[in-house]
Amino acid sequence: MSEVISLHDQIAGELFDKKALSALIWLVDHGRELEFRWQGRPGFISRSGSAKVVSIWLDKKEQAFDSTEALAQDALLGGKPFYQVWADIVLECLL
């Protein structure tokens, strides 16, 4: 008998196994938070405590956005959009 996993667990698996950006967007929109490293520096994505709807913190500096999609498109890491450096981000923990 095969194990039944929840949709949420399947999408979390897609985030870590396939590093799917769409999985990150879905998970954050559903209340999850992500701890990551970029160029050895710790970062965090969360809706909790955001100046808007969702924020990304890097070097204790917040960038706040009206949606997770806007964060992925418009947040800047090292002067480049988040989605362009996504491949270089090391996922640490999904909270």
Secondary structure, DSSP 8 states (H G I E B T S, - for coil): ------HHHHHHHHHHHH--HHHHHHHHHTT--EEEEETTEEEEEESTT-SSSEEEEETTEEEEESSHHHHHHH-EETTEEHHHHGGG-EEEEE-
